[in-house]
Amino acid sequence: MEKCKICGREYKNINQHVNTAHKMSIDDYRLIEETVEVDEVISDEDFGKSVTPEERSKIIFKDEITESKAENPLSELLKEFDVTEVQLRRLLVQYKGGQAIPISQNIDENQRRAQKEASEILENYDGSELEIPDLWTAEELVKIHGFKCLEIRKTPTKRWVLKR
Ligand SMILES: [Zn+2]
């Protein structure tokens, strides 16, 4: 007797079973990962007679597959609303404390601060390369003041290297 790696049932003639029940050649069948534990017997009625290894794998790993699809829902959310995780956290703290501040207001604040910083930087600018540690300020300098981003340095902290 040999336990079928696809449906978990025991068969005397596994070749014939795999062939007729799963429409698979024995060579293909042998390629199925041995590590796939058949922990429960699923009857043929449950998923039809011609289940493929992929389908079998989906049945076994249903949860994992669903999870990997939504790899990082938070990053998608942040992208959608154009906020950083820190901003979102701050917002949630304020919200839970009873003081909801609209995200647009939060962004406005960042932009105002960046505008102020950018104009201070411009006052003393001597044409050399600048290392800006803040995305908002860097963006302001590039978009409004004609700076070019030469490089984004990631260590020790993220900095935007700008020049005009
Ligand atoms: Zn089988």
Boltz pocket constraint, residues with backbone or C-beta under 6 A from the ligand:
constraints:
  - pocket:
      binder: B
      contacts: [[A, 4], [A, 5], [A, 6], [A, 7], [A, 8], [A, 9], [A, 17], [A, 18], [A, 21], [A, 22]]
      max_distance: 6.0
